[in-house]
Amino acid sequence: PWNSFVQTLVVLLVFTIVFGRFFCGFACAFGTWGDFVYFISSMIRKKRKKKPLKCFSKAGKILRYLKYVVLLVVLLLCIKGYSSAVAVHSPFSAFSRFHQLKMADSLIGTGLFLLVTAGMALEPRFFCRFLCPMGAVFSLLPVLPFFSLHRTRENCRKGCKACTKTCPSQIGLPSDGDWAVSGDCFQCQKCIDICPQKHIHCGIRKLKGNEFWFTILRALILLGICLWLGL
């Protein structure tokens, strides 16, 4: 049935098709929590003069398919009539009760939340890459190439893989004119800042991709959508 949740989901899906996973990179509270946890973990290791952890990097190409399994399990449970139980015992619900100190309302959800948080400390975007069912939905969407990130590959320095190494999803960027845009890109724009040649830009060449006004424009559009939906 058509309700506020379905309406919100449809609008976010359309937004993602146009702008990519900008919501995941800049608006998702759970993703922001993951970034914060990994930042704190990295700072602690830096003070101890140790390299930041990336425990699942080698297995990332395989583990990224796990989120589709999670999505399938969630859908099957909802079809079987357990949607309320899924909502109560999910790590999302525990996270939403975190500031209210009511996480004990669901020991299962709290346990899952703590396990996910531990994973966030070990790997950047741990939940987003490997477990998020909404991330699985977003990654399956076709993404228009106009506002997605591309690079001028022929001018790259020989052997340089800076953009791939800094990418939390460990994905390569498409070259100019390529329509094959990865749905696992969070639009975090870290690759733009790390590129020594400044070759990374949006599908529209005149937009460099990390210009402040362009990010603000997308954020305002997303904010307007949220206000329109009453979120």
C-alpha positions in Angstrom: 0.0 0.0 0.0 1.1 3.6 -0.7 2.1 5.2 2.6 4.6 7.8 3.8 7.4 5.2 4.0 6.9 4.1 0.4 6.6 7.7 -0.8 9.9 8.6 1.0 11.6 5.5 -0.5 10.5 6.3 -4.0 11.6 9.9 -3.8 15.0 8.8 -2.4 15.4 6.2 -5.2 14.7 8.9 -7.8 17.2 11.3 -6.1 19.8 8.5 -6.1 19.4 7.7 -9.8 20.0 11.4 -10.6 22.7 12.3 -8.1 24.1 9.0 -7.0 24.3 7.9 -3.4 24.6 11.5 -2.1 22.2 10.6 0.7 24.5 7.8 1.9 27.6 10.1 1.8 26.2 13.2 3.4 22.8 12.6 5.0 22.6 9.2 6.5 22.9 9.4 10.3 24.1 5.8 10.6 26.7 6.3 8.0 27.8 9.5 9.9 28.1 7.4 13.1 30.3 5.0 11.2 32.6 7.8 10.0 32.8 9.1 13.5 33.7 5.8 15.0 36.3 5.0 12.4 37.8 8.6 12.9 38.1 8.1 16.6 39.6 4.6 16.1 42.1 6.1 13.6 43.1 8.9 15.9 43.8 6.5 18.7 46.0 4.4 16.5 47.7 7.5 15.2 48.6 8.6 18.7 50.0 5.1 19.3 51.9 5.5 16.1 50.1 2.7 14.3 48.5 2.7 10.9 44.7 3.0 10.6 42.9 -0.4 10.5 41.3 -1.8 7.3 40.7 -5.3 8.5 38.3 -6.3 5.7 40.0 -4.7 2.7 41.2 -7.9 1.1 37.9 -9.6 1.5 35.9 -6.5 0.6 35.0 -7.6 -2.9 33.4 -10.7 -1.5 31.9 -9.2 1.6 30.1 -6.5 -0.3 27.6 -9.1 -1.5 26.6 -9.8 2.1 24.3 -6.7 2.1 22.2 -8.4 -0.6 21.8 -11.4 1.6 20.7 -9.1 4.5 18.2 -7.4 2.2 16.8 -10.8 1.1 16.4 -12.0 4.7 14.7 -8.7 5.7 12.3 -9.0 2.8 11.5 -12.6 3.6 10.8 -11.8 7.2 8.6 -8.9 6.2 6.7 -11.1 3.8 6.2 -13.7 6.6 4.6 -11.0 8.8 7.6 -10.2 11.0 8.0 -6.6 9.9 7.3 -5.2 13.3 9.9 -7.5 14.9 12.5 -6.5 12.3 11.8 -2.9 13.0 12.1 -3.3 16.8 15.2 -5.5 16.8 17.2 -3.8 14.0 20.5 -1.9 14.8 18.8 1.2 13.3 16.2 1.1 16.1 18.9 0.7 18.7 20.8 3.6 17.2 17.6 5.8 17.2 17.2 5.1 21.0 20.9 5.7 21.7 20.5 9.3 22.7 17.5 8.4 24.9 19.4 5.8 26.8 16.7 3.2 26.0 18.8 0.7 24.1 17.9 -2.0 26.6 14.3 -2.0 25.1 15.7 -4.6 22.6 18.7 -6.6 23.7 18.9 -8.2 20.2 19.0 -4.8 18.5 21.5 -3.4 21.0 23.7 -6.4 20.5 23.6 -6.0 16.8 24.3 -2.3 17.1 27.3 -2.9 19.3 28.7 -5.5 16.9 28.2 -3.2 13.9 29.9 -0.4 15.8 32.9 -2.6 16.5 33.1 -3.3 12.8 32.9 0.4 12.1 36.0 0.9 14.2 37.9 -1.7 12.1 36.9 -0.7 8.6 35.7 2.6 7.0 32.0 2.5 6.0 31.8 -1.1 7.4 28.0 -1.2 7.7 27.3 0.7 4.5 29.5 -1.6 2.4 28.7 -5.0 3.9 25.4 -5.0 5.8 23.1 -2.1 4.9 19.9 -3.4 3.2 19.1 0.1 1.9 22.6 0.4 0.6 21.9 -2.9 -1.3 18.8 -1.3 -2.8 20.7 1.9 -3.8 23.6 0.0 -5.3 21.3 -1.9 -7.6 19.9 1.3 -9.1 21.1 2.7 -12.5 23.0 5.9 -11.8 22.9 8.7 -14.4 26.5 9.6 -15.4 26.0 13.4 -15.5 26.7 14.1 -11.8 28.7 10.9 -10.9 32.4 11.1 -10.6 34.8 10.4 -13.5 38.5 10.8 -14.1 40.7 11.7 -17.1 42.5 8.4 -17.0 45.0 9.0 -19.9 46.7 11.8 -17.9 47.0 9.9 -14.7 50.5 9.4 -13.3 51.9 5.9 -14.1 51.1 3.5 -11.3 49.1 6.0 -9.3 46.1 4.4 -7.4 45.5 7.2 -4.9 41.8 7.5 -5.7 41.2 3.8 -5.3 43.2 3.5 -2.1 41.4 6.4 -0.4 38.0 5.2 -1.6 36.1 3.6 1.3 34.4 1.3 -1.2 37.7 0.5 -3.0 36.2 1.0 -6.4 37.8 2.4 -9.5 36.4 5.5 -11.1 35.0 5.3 -14.7 36.9 7.2 -17.4 35.5 10.1 -19.3 32.6 9.1 -21.6 32.0 5.8 -19.7 28.4 5.2 -18.6 29.3 2.3 -16.3 28.9 4.0 -12.9 29.3 1.9 -9.8 26.4 1.9 -7.4 28.8 1.4 -4.5 30.1 5.0 -4.7 29.0 7.0 -1.7 29.7 10.4 -3.3 32.0 11.1 -0.3 34.4 12.9 -2.7 37.6 11.8 -0.9 39.0 10.7 -4.3 38.8 14.3 -5.6 40.8 15.7 -2.8 43.5 13.0 -3.0 44.1 13.2 -6.7 47.6 14.8 -7.3 46.7 15.8 -10.9 43.1 17.0 -10.1 41.7 14.8 -12.9 38.5 13.8 -11.1 35.3 15.6 -12.0 31.6 15.1 -12.6 30.2 13.7 -15.8 29.7 17.3 -16.9 33.2 18.4 -17.4 32.6 22.0 -16.4 31.6 20.8 -12.9 34.7 19.8 -11.1 32.7 17.7 -8.7 34.0 19.0 -5.4 33.0 22.6 -5.8 31.4 23.9 -2.6 28.3 25.4 -4.3 27.5 22.2 -6.2 27.6 20.1 -3.0 25.5 22.7 -1.2 23.0 22.7 -4.1 22.5 18.9 -3.9 22.2 19.2 -0.1 19.5 21.9 -0.4 17.6 19.8 -2.9 17.7 16.8 -0.5 16.7 19.1 2.4 13.8 20.4 0.3 12.7 16.9 -0.4 12.8 16.0 3.2 10.8 19.0 4.2 8.3 18.3 1.5 7.9 14.8 2.8 7.6 16.0 6.4 10.7 14.2 7.6 
